Structure formats: C-alpha cells, structure tokens
Amino acid sequence: MLVISEVLVALLISLFVVQFLKLKWACSRLPPGPTPLPLIGTIWQMDFKRQHEILIKLAQIYGNIFTLWIGHIPVIILNGFTAVKDSLTVHSEDVSGRPATPFFQKMAGGKGIIFTSGHTWKQQRRFGLMTLRNLGLGKKGLEHRIQEEARQLLEYFMNERGDPLDPSFPIVHSVSNVIAAVVFGHRFSIEDKDFHQLIENNNYLTKQGSSISELLYDIFSWLMDHLPGTHQKIFHCHEFLRSFARKEVRSHQERGSPDEPQDFIDFYLAQIDKAQKPQLPPCAGQCLIWWLTQTSKGTIILPNLISALLDPEHWETPRQFNPNHFLDQDGNFVNKEAFLAFSAGHRVCLGEQLARTELFIFFTNLLRAFTFRLPEGVKEINTESMLGGFLQPHPYKICAVPR
C-alpha cells in the first residue's frame, strides 16, 4: 500500500513538472508576464476587488503588453491608450471574436450579439444597427422617448423636495426604460416589480465583473457546475434576463404582426417570418454588457479600456473628475482621442449614439431644473470608482434643490 502511494505521489509530481515545463515553453512564445502554475495559471496574481489597479501595476513591471493565464489558456493584456487603440482599430478584425470558453458557452450558447463571433455575430450586429436606425436612432422620434423619461426623472426628484436621496435607482430606471422602449415597445412604471427584478439582475451582472469562481469555472467546469458560487448567481441572473425577454416575445407574437414594426422585437419577428426560421430573438435580452475579445489562433486578447481612461500621457489628472480635460485653452470643447468609454473598432458599443443622446438630454434637464448639493453635515463623497463589469461610483446621497 505504501509503495502504491509513493508511486502515485511520484506520478503526480512528474505530471506537475511536465505541465510546468510546457507552460514555460508556451510562455517563451508570448509577451512576458507572471509565471503561471499548472491548473491555476496566474490566478494567484489577481485581486478581484481591484482588477484594473492590478493590471496597471503589472504593466509597470512587464510592459503595456503582457500575458496572464486562466489555467492553460493565455490571456494577452493590452494596457494604455496606444496599445488598446491600435488593437481595436488597426487590428480590429483580428480581435473582434469572443472566447469559446466554458463560461461564455454556458452564458450564451453561441447566440446573440455580445458573446458570439464570426458569421453569427456579423449578421446579428448588422441587423441590430439597421433596426436601431429604423427605430429612429439619431432622429427626433427616439429623442422624444428620452425626453419623456427625463420628464419622469425630474418628477421623481421634484417629489423628494430637496431631501437627501440616492439617485442611482431612479437614474438606472429611467435609462433602462429608454432601452425597454426600444426593445419592447413600452416603458415600465417605477412600481413594476418585474422590472425592478430585471434591473436588479442586470445590476448584479454589471457590478460583478469577473470573479475567482468564473475563472475556476473555465478551468474546472465539470466540477463548478455542481458547486455554489458567484458563477451560479450570474447564470441565474442571465437566465432571468432571457426569461423576461421570452415573455415579451410571446406577448408580441400573441398580438400579431403590426403593419409597421414598433420596436426591436417586432423587427426581429418580421425578419424571422421572412427567413422562415422559427427561432426566438437571442439578442433581445442582451442589450447591456461588454467584455473579452479573442484572436483567428484562440488566444484571448483583453484590451484594458480602463487603462486608456487613466493613461497619464493623455490625461492631466487621470484619477480626478476634471472637466478641463475636454476644454482647450479658450474654454472650447474638444474631443479626446483617449476617451474610449464605448470601445472602438468592430466591437464598438452598438448603443453609443443612444447613450450620448441620453447623457445630453438627462444632464441638461436635471441641471436646468435643480441645484445639486451634499446633504447637511456631509463634507465630501467618495469619488473613487468601484470596478465590476463597468466602473461605478460608491453609494452616495445628494439633495436635488429645485431652482
């Protein structure tokens, strides 16, 4: 029995050494980075609560292009504006894919816009852009819907009568209702419990970002399927979004096809009828989230967009709110090339124009109607960002005092 144990230990050590040497050989063909270990790769290097900070620090050690490992899968990190912009624009076709990892397959099953690649992605994206234009993106019709949501938001703030309030929920509700109007053809009241759940589930997905359990799922999917963790909550939230979308699709199907399509689902169902392919619109519930890209050879490329927004070579005070970043010496507005908030290249955000229109209409309406002040006794709020799927502010309260 002792001999068998010793043989097993020796075998395991041998396998570990062989895998380690294989990784070392693979590393020699890739950009530099921390030394990966068998099975876990470089997970030991990551602090999942401060991911962008860790990536920026690693760039200071290994350069703006370096390699991390998810198990045996190499992930090339691009840091800083120049590296990010070049990859997304000059080499846009090469990095327009999505990784076929177990986690992404579980999330989307090869459907939709966000998590797909190749012909499916090009087809869905082309259709998405065309439909947004047909629905009035950039025209007065869609601006009218945004103005209506701005009016509802002003009313909510006005009812608070200058008392301290957390603005996050009403703002997210208003922005989500713009998307709901485009996708589903109608808005939801602020008391709608199902819509509350939709927002909460989507918020979890955007706040969570990557976690240790997600990376472990890609390495040990056969095991992680049976274990609790953040990944299970993410799958649950994603399924809720799909279920919500399916319910809206059924509602559209039951009412029949209108003479003129009124929303995204109408256009999608009409397209399905033309193609005579009975399938549900897989992208209807995937209107929010962005993440990884991948090369034609299977190596994951991760352009660290946040590093472009914090690049000290392009921003005078990169970690401070500073409107002067967008003003010239005469106080005139200037576009900043390093402002890659919507990504760039083939995977640039589908909703960029919609988002910019929303920002303008919401901000101008709010600033014209209210003066915003900190609650009595509060000297300052935490302006450091929280990283998840997106950068977000720490919770805070503010007083919206009518002008």
RODO-2510 file (C-alpha; in nm, 4 decimals, decimal comma):
residues 403
     n   res          X          Y          Z
     1     m     0,0000     0,0000     0,0000
     2     l     0,2852     0,2358     0,0884
     3     v     0,4576     0,1598    -0,2423
     4     i     0,1394     0,2437    -0,4365
     5     s     0,1077     0,5743    -0,2500
     6     e     0,4678     0,6617    -0,3250
     7     v     0,4175     0,5787    -0,6936
     8     l     0,1048     0,7968    -0,7109
     9     v     0,2842     1,0884    -0,5444
    10     a     0,5791     1,0494    -0,7814
    11     l     0,3400     1,0359    -1,0771
    12     l     0,1585     1,3495    -0,9663
    13     i     0,4868     1,5336    -0,9136
    14     s     0,6027     1,4230    -1,2588
    15     l     0,2781     1,5436    -1,4180
    16     f     0,3093     1,8755    -1,2340
    17     v     0,6677     1,9204    -1,3555
    18     v     0,5753     1,8296    -1,7151
    19     q     0,2841     2,0754    -1,7140
    20     f     0,5045     2,3434    -1,5624
    21     l     0,7694     2,2924    -1,8330
    22     k     0,5000     2,3018    -2,1034
    23     l     0,3746     2,6327    -1,9665
    24     k     0,7289     2,7711    -1,9525
    25     w     0,7786     2,6753    -2,3179
    26     a     0,4453     2,8325    -2,4154
    27     c     0,5363     3,1488    -2,2224
    28     s     0,8551     3,1872    -2,4275
    29     r     0,6405     3,2428    -2,7388
    30     l     0,4158     3,5061    -2,5805
    31     p     0,4611     3,8538    -2,4275
    32     p     0,6190     3,8493    -2,0789
    33     g     0,4168     3,8143    -1,7622
    34     p     0,3969     3,6437    -1,4220
    35     t     0,4978     3,2773    -1,4123
    36     p     0,1877     3,0543    -1,4482
    37     l     0,1362     2,7437    -1,2364
    38     p    -0,0199     2,4199    -1,3646
    39     l    -0,4018     2,4085    -1,3415
    40     i    -0,4469     2,7590    -1,1948
    41     g    -0,2292     2,9676    -1,4273
    42     t    -0,1719     3,3157    -1,2812
    43     i    -0,4927     3,3407    -1,0769
    44     w    -0,2720     3,3782    -0,7702
    45     q    -0,1640     3,7189    -0,9064
    46     m    -0,5146     3,8662    -0,9208
    47     d    -0,7019     4,0745    -0,6659
    48     f    -1,0596     4,0538    -0,7912
    49     k    -1,1692     4,3613    -0,5973
    50     r    -0,9020     4,5807    -0,7600
    51     q    -0,8580     4,4242    -1,1018
    52     h    -0,7806     4,7367    -1,3027
    53     e    -0,5275     4,8524    -1,0428
    54     i    -0,3518     4,5141    -1,0540
    55     l    -0,3419     4,5167    -1,4351
    56     i    -0,1917     4,8663    -1,4365
    57     k     0,0710     4,7639    -1,1781
    58     l     0,1592     4,4519    -1,3779
    59     a     0,2010     4,6728    -1,6867
    60     q     0,4580     4,8772    -1,4946
    61     i     0,6544     4,5554    -1,4378
    62     y     0,6118     4,3714    -1,7681
    63     g     0,5232     4,6498    -2,0143
    64     n     0,1942     4,7550    -2,1720
    65     i     0,1518     4,4192    -2,3468
    66     f     0,1808     4,1222    -2,1124
    67     t     0,0376     3,7736    -2,0601
    68     l    -0,1769     3,6256    -1,7841
    69     w    -0,3097     3,2701    -1,7772
    70     i    -0,6551     3,1271    -1,6984
    71     g    -0,5491     2,7708    -1,6281
    72     h    -0,3756     2,6687    -1,9514
    73     i    -0,5382     2,9497    -2,1588
    74     p    -0,3173     3,2544    -2,2271
    75     v    -0,4746     3,5991    -2,1937
    76     i    -0,2793     3,8853    -2,3512
    77     i    -0,3478     4,2127    -2,1693
    78     l    -0,3210     4,5402    -2,3612
    79     n    -0,2649     4,8372    -2,1335
    80     g    -0,2571     5,2116    -2,2001
    81     f    -0,4234     5,4135    -2,4747
    82     t    -0,1795     5,3386    -2,7573
    83     a    -0,1838     4,9589    -2,7161
    84     v    -0,5624     4,9488    -2,6677
    85     k    -0,6440     5,1807    -2,9587
    86     d    -0,4066     5,0056    -3,2012
    87     s    -0,5511     4,6647    -3,1213
    88     l    -0,9133     4,7758    -3,1542
    89     t    -0,8702     4,9801    -3,4729
    90     v    -0,5565     4,8776    -3,6646
    91     h    -0,6116     4,5084    -3,5860
    92     s    -0,9882     4,5309    -3,5431
    93     e    -1,0709     4,2174    -3,7434
    94     d    -0,8182     4,0087    -3,5503
    95     v    -0,9635     4,0942    -3,2082
    96     s    -1,3339     4,1015    -3,2915
    97     g    -1,4083     3,7464    -3,1752
    98     r    -1,5243     3,6123    -2,8430
    99     p    -1,3558     3,3339    -2,6434
   100     a    -1,5190     2,9921    -2,6721
   101     t    -1,4620     2,9257    -2,3016
   102     p    -1,6971     2,7050    -2,0958
   103     f    -1,8236     3,0104    -1,9040
   104     f    -1,9181     3,2021    -2,2205
   105     q    -2,0740     2,8922    -2,3752
   106     k    -2,2873     2,8433    -2,0645
   107     m    -2,3898     3,2090    -2,0703
   108     a    -2,4953     3,2427    -2,4337
   109     g    -2,4759     2,9087    -2,6107
   110     g    -2,3343     3,0744    -2,9217
   111     k    -2,6325     3,3088    -2,9698
   112     g    -2,6925     3,6832    -2,9671
   113     i    -2,4598     3,9764    -3,0306
   114     i    -2,2453     4,0191    -2,7210
   115     f    -2,0990     3,6710    -2,6781
   116     t    -2,0812     3,5496    -3,0397
   117     s    -1,8201     3,5607    -3,3147
   118     g    -1,7846     3,5127    -3,6884
   119     h    -2,0846     3,4996    -3,9214
   120     t    -2,3462     3,4862    -3,6435
   121     w    -2,2076     3,7984    -3,4768
   122     k    -2,1751     3,9928    -3,8044
   123     q    -2,5291     3,9014    -3,9031
   124     q    -2,6758     3,9950    -3,5641
   125     r    -2,4777     4,3187    -3,5379
   126     r    -2,5722     4,4280    -3,8904
   127     f    -2,9369     4,3609    -3,8111
   128     g    -2,9079     4,5439    -3,4772
   129     l    -2,7612     4,8571    -3,6364
   130     m    -3,0206     4,8573    -3,9126
   131     t    -3,3057     4,8151    -3,6647
   132     l    -3,1830     5,0948    -3,4370
   133     r    -3,1754     5,3271    -3,7378
   134     n    -3,5264     5,2176    -3,8381
   135     l    -3,6441     5,2909    -3,4841
   136     g    -3,5172     5,6465    -3,5104
   137     l    -3,1668     5,6425    -3,3602
   138     g    -3,0305     5,9915    -3,4171
   139     k    -3,3746     6,1248    -3,5110
   140     k    -3,6427     6,3217    -3,3285
   141     g    -3,8619     6,0165    -3,2669
   142     l    -3,6209     5,8482    -3,0291
   143     e    -3,5258     6,1788    -2,8672
   144     h    -3,8935     6,2214    -2,7798
   145     r    -3,8851     5,8935    -2,5838
   146     i    -3,5722     6,0041    -2,3984
   147     q    -3,7338     6,3393    -2,3179
   148     e    -4,0308     6,1537    -2,1689
   149     e    -3,8013     5,9556    -1,9399
   150     a    -3,6183     6,2762    -1,8439
   151     r    -3,9541     6,4273    -1,7509
   152     q    -4,0375     6,1258    -1,5321
   153     l    -3,6956     6,1535    -1,3650
   154     l    -3,7437     6,5251    -1,2937
   155     e    -4,0815     6,4475    -1,1395
   156     y    -3,9263     6,1843    -0,9116
   157     f    -3,6567     6,4263    -0,7925
   158     m    -3,9116     6,7070    -0,7509
   159     n    -4,1262     6,4887    -0,5233
   160     e    -3,8286     6,4489    -0,2861
   161     r    -3,8465     6,8264    -0,2157
   162     g    -3,4730     6,8697    -0,1709
   163     d    -3,4370     6,5886     0,0865
   164     p    -3,1305     6,3596     0,0613
   165     l    -3,1813     6,0803    -0,1905
   166     d    -2,9837     5,8027    -0,3544
   167     p    -3,0052     5,8952    -0,7248
   168     s    -2,8831     5,5603    -0,8574
   169     f    -3,2167     5,3757    -0,8753
   170     p    -3,4276     5,6475    -1,0439
   171     i    -3,1487     5,7173    -1,2940
   172     v    -3,0974     5,3480    -1,3754
   173     h    -3,4752     5,3064    -1,4012
   174     s    -3,5002     5,5931    -1,6496
   175     v    -3,2080     5,4765    -1,8624
   176     s    -3,3409     5,1185    -1,8591
   177     n    -3,6819     5,2424    -1,9671
   178     v    -3,5279     5,4020    -2,2766
   179     i    -3,3833     5,0621    -2,3678
   180     a    -3,7153     4,8953    -2,2811
   181     a    -3,8982     5,1334    -2,5151
   182     v    -3,6584     5,0466    -2,7972
   183     v    -3,6565     4,6695    -2,7379
   184     f    -4,0057     4,6001    -2,6008
   185     g    -4,2012     4,8981    -2,7320
   186     h    -4,3218     5,0259    -2,3950
   187     r    -4,1972     5,1658    -2,0676
   188     f    -4,2438     5,0260    -1,7142
   189     s    -4,3694     5,2143    -1,4115
   190     i    -4,1323     5,2693    -1,1220
   191     e    -4,3562     5,0408    -0,9106
   192     d    -4,3362     4,7452    -1,1531
   193     k    -4,1887     4,4549    -0,9516
   194     d    -4,0817     4,2506    -1,2554
   195     f    -3,8948     4,5483    -1,3971
   196     h    -3,7326     4,6019    -1,0565
   197     q    -3,6101     4,2432    -1,0729
   198     l    -3,4811     4,2969    -1,4254
   199     i    -3,2815     4,5994    -1,3118
   200     e    -3,1521     4,4194    -1,0006
   201     n    -3,0368     4,1166    -1,2004
   202     n    -2,8734     4,3327    -1,4637
   203     n    -2,7078     4,5449    -1,1938
   204     y    -2,5613     4,2309    -1,0404
   205     l    -2,4127     4,1314    -1,3744
   206     t    -2,2597     4,4745    -1,4346
   207     k    -2,1309     4,5144    -1,0784
   208     q    -1,9894     4,1672    -1,0518
   209     g    -1,7451     4,1667    -1,3413
   210     s    -1,5077     3,8713    -1,3287
   211     s    -1,4594     3,6705    -1,0122
   212     i    -1,2478     3,3793    -0,8955
   213     s    -1,5411     3,1393    -0,9366
   214     e    -1,5847     3,2411    -1,3027
   215     l    -1,2196     3,1713    -1,3767
   216     l    -1,2375     2,8439    -1,1889
   217     y    -1,5427     2,7533    -1,3989
   218     d    -1,3326     2,7840    -1,7149
   219     i    -1,0714     2,5539    -1,5628
   220     f    -1,2966     2,3038    -1,3816
   221     s    -1,6396     2,3452    -1,5451
   222     w    -1,7274     1,9773    -1,4834
   223     l    -1,6854     2,0404    -1,1097
   224     m    -1,8069     2,4006    -1,0802
   225     d    -2,1458     2,3103    -1,2311
   226     h    -2,2166     2,1281    -0,9048
   227     l    -2,0695     2,3841    -0,6637
   228     p    -2,2195     2,7087    -0,5291
   229     g    -2,0536     3,0412    -0,6032
   230     t    -2,0749     3,3693    -0,7885
   231     h    -2,0917     3,1869    -1,1222
   232     q    -2,4217     3,0241    -1,0253
   233     k    -2,5717     3,3612    -0,9345
   234     i    -2,4530     3,5033    -1,2692
   235     f    -2,6134     3,2137    -1,4595
   236     h    -2,9347     3,2699    -1,2630
   237     c    -2,9363     3,6441    -1,3423
   238     h    -2,8667     3,5808    -1,7091
   239     e    -3,1473     3,3272    -1,7276
   240     f    -3,3843     3,5800    -1,5674
   241     l    -3,2995     3,8317    -1,8425
   242     r    -3,3643     3,5677    -2,1099
   243     s    -3,6904     3,4639    -1,9428
   244     f    -3,8024     3,8278    -1,9244
   245     a    -3,7245     3,8701    -2,2960
   246     r    -3,9054     3,5468    -2,3878
   247     k    -4,2166     3,6683    -2,2046
   248     e    -4,2108     3,9917    -2,4071
   249     v    -4,1581     3,7944    -2,7289
   250     r    -4,4624     3,5769    -2,6540
   251     s    -4,6678     3,8890    -2,5879
   252     h    -4,5637     4,0290    -2,9266
   253     q    -4,6444     3,7009    -3,1003
   254     e    -4,9892     3,6823    -2,9395
   255     r    -5,0880     4,0312    -3,0529
   256     g    -4,9791     3,9570    -3,4105
   257     s    -4,7566     4,1473    -3,6506
   258     p    -4,8315     4,5214    -3,6753
   259     d    -4,8477     4,6936    -4,0153
   260     e    -4,5294     4,8770    -3,9207
   261     p    -4,2832     4,7349    -3,6643
   262     q    -4,2740     4,9489    -3,3499
   263     d    -3,9796     4,8020    -3,1579
   264     f    -3,6782     4,5721    -3,1800
   265     i    -3,8790     4,2547    -3,1209
   266     d    -4,1277     4,3498    -3,3940
   267     f    -3,8438     4,3891    -3,6417
   268     y    -3,6841     4,0633    -3,5297
   269     l    -4,0055     3,8628    -3,5587
   270     a    -4,0699     4,0132    -3,9018
   271     q    -3,7197     3,9115    -4,0086
   272     i    -3,7788     3,5583    -3,8797
   273     d    -4,1013     3,5365    -4,0820
   274     k    -3,9135     3,6424    -4,3942
   275     a    -3,6408     3,3868    -4,3347
   276     q    -3,8979     3,1246    -4,2267
   277     k    -3,6763     3,0137    -3,9400
   278     p    -3,8812     2,9661    -3,6196
   279     q    -3,6412     3,0893    -3,3528
   280     l    -3,6659     3,3419    -3,0727
   281     p    -3,4546     3,6575    -3,0866
   282     p    -3,1470     3,5587    -2,8843
   283     c    -3,0180     3,9133    -2,8582
   284     a    -3,3358     4,0800    -2,7303
   285     g    -3,2343     4,0348    -2,3684
   286     q    -2,8640     4,1077    -2,4211
   287     c    -2,8652     4,4860    -2,4571
   288     l    -2,6192     4,5564    -2,1731
   289     i    -2,2687     4,4076    -2,1086
   290     w    -1,9250     4,4059    -2,2722
   291     w    -1,6105     4,2071    -2,2073
   292     l    -1,3445     3,9916    -2,3727
   293     t    -1,2170     3,9602    -2,7317
   294     q    -1,0223     3,6800    -2,8936
   295     t    -0,7715     3,6290    -3,1952
   296     s    -0,8165     3,3813    -3,5528
   297     k    -0,5426     3,1425    -3,3199
   298     g    -0,7520     3,1023    -2,9854
   299     t    -0,5514     3,3335    -2,7610
   300     i    -0,7704     3,5672    -2,5588
   301     i    -0,6914     3,9368    -2,6050
   302     l    -0,8142     4,1695    -2,3309
   303     p    -0,7821     4,5410    -2,4120
   304     n    -0,7906     4,7115    -2,0722
   305     l    -1,0175     5,0035    -2,1636
   306     i    -0,9931     5,1472    -1,8139
   307     s    -0,6183     5,1904    -1,8549
   308     a    -0,6806     5,4131    -2,1581
   309     l    -0,9089     5,6315    -1,9468
   310     l    -0,6394     5,6501    -1,6756
   311     d    -0,3392     5,6946    -1,9057
   312     p    -0,1273     5,9790    -1,7580
   313     e     0,0187     6,0509    -2,1016
   314     h    -0,3246     6,1612    -2,2242
   315     w    -0,4968     6,2951    -1,9113
   316     e    -0,3599     6,5725    -1,6916
   317     t    -0,5277     6,4411    -1,3761
   318     p    -0,6396     6,0877    -1,4754
   319     r    -0,7813     5,9919    -1,1359
   320     q    -0,9799     6,3079    -1,0706
   321     f    -1,3053     6,4404    -1,2125
   322     n    -1,1762     6,7246    -1,4281
   323     p    -1,3985     6,8831    -1,6990
   324     n    -1,0917     7,0753    -1,8200
   325     h    -0,9758     6,7520    -1,9812
   326     f    -1,2271     6,8266    -2,2559
   327     l    -1,1610     7,2003    -2,2935
   328     d    -0,8938     7,3816    -2,4911
   329     q    -0,7080     7,6928    -2,3721
   330     d    -1,0009     7,9119    -2,4810
   331     g    -1,2569     7,7032    -2,2943
   332     n    -1,3970     7,5388    -2,6079
   333     f    -1,4976     7,1723    -2,6116
   334     v    -1,2509     6,9306    -2,7729
   335     n    -1,2830     6,5605    -2,8447
   336     k    -1,0247     6,3473    -2,6669
   337     e    -0,8955     6,0539    -2,8688
   338     a    -0,8147     5,8649    -2,5492
   339     f    -1,1790     5,8744    -2,4343
   340     l    -1,2644     5,5139    -2,5243
   341     a    -1,5660     5,4756    -2,2984
   342     f    -1,7565     5,2941    -2,5760
   343     s    -1,4614     5,0859    -2,7010
   344     a    -1,3574     5,1149    -3,0673
   345     g    -1,3249     4,9169    -3,3888
   346     h    -1,5602     4,6352    -3,4902
   347     r    -1,6869     4,5845    -3,1347
   348     v    -1,7625     4,9500    -3,0619
   349     c    -2,0785     4,9761    -2,8499
   350     l    -2,3964     4,9437    -3,0577
   351     g    -2,5717     5,1932    -2,8349
   352     e    -2,3038     5,4653    -2,8304
   353     q    -2,5140     5,7239    -3,0127
   354     l    -2,8168     5,6414    -2,7980
   355     a    -2,6073     5,6719    -2,4801
   356     r    -2,4604     6,0087    -2,5842
   357     t    -2,8085     6,1405    -2,6625
   358     e    -2,9351     6,0199    -2,3248
   359     l    -2,6444     6,1816    -2,1398
   360     f    -2,7074     6,5161    -2,3064
   361     i    -3,0850     6,5183    -2,2535
   362     f    -3,0768     6,3858    -1,8955
   363     f    -2,7977     6,6171    -1,7803
   364     t    -2,9374     6,9331    -1,9405
   365     n    -3,2832     6,8691    -1,7964
   366     l    -3,1505     6,7942    -1,4482
   367     l    -2,9103     7,0888    -1,4325
   368     r    -3,1719     7,3283    -1,5640
   369     a    -3,4271     7,2173    -1,3020
   370     f    -3,2123     7,1594    -0,9912
   371     t    -2,9127     7,2686    -0,7929
   372     f    -2,7371     6,9622    -0,6529
   373     r    -2,5880     6,9790    -0,3029
   374     l    -2,4446     6,7401    -0,0485
   375     p    -2,6709     6,6596     0,2480
   376     e    -2,6242     6,8718     0,5599
   377     g    -2,3171     6,7627     0,7538
   378     v    -2,1619     6,5734     0,4611
   379     k    -1,8324     6,7343     0,3558
   380     e    -1,7459     6,5112     0,0610
   381     i    -1,8394     6,1897    -0,1169
   382     n    -1,6148     5,9032    -0,2225
   383     t    -1,5163     5,9714    -0,5839
   384     e    -1,3116     5,6518    -0,6206
   385     s    -1,4670     5,4115    -0,8673
   386     m    -1,5828     5,0562    -0,7994
   387     l    -1,4906     4,8047    -1,0664
   388     g    -1,7251     4,5358    -1,1864
   389     g    -1,8484     4,4784    -1,5380
   390     f    -1,8332     4,8589    -1,5544
   391     l    -1,6826     5,1389    -1,3460
   392     q    -1,9376     5,2626    -1,0938
   393     p    -1,9433     5,5159    -0,8090
   394     h    -1,9697     5,4215    -0,4450
   395     p    -2,3210     5,4660    -0,2997
   396     y    -2,3967     5,8257    -0,2009
   397     k    -2,6856     6,0619    -0,1304
   398     i    -2,7442     6,4063    -0,2709
   399     c    -3,0059     6,6832    -0,2438
   400     a    -3,1798     6,7972    -0,5628
   401     v    -3,2952     7,1508    -0,4749
   402     p    -3,5429     7,2992    -0,7280
   403     r    -3,4142     7,6175    -0,8905
***
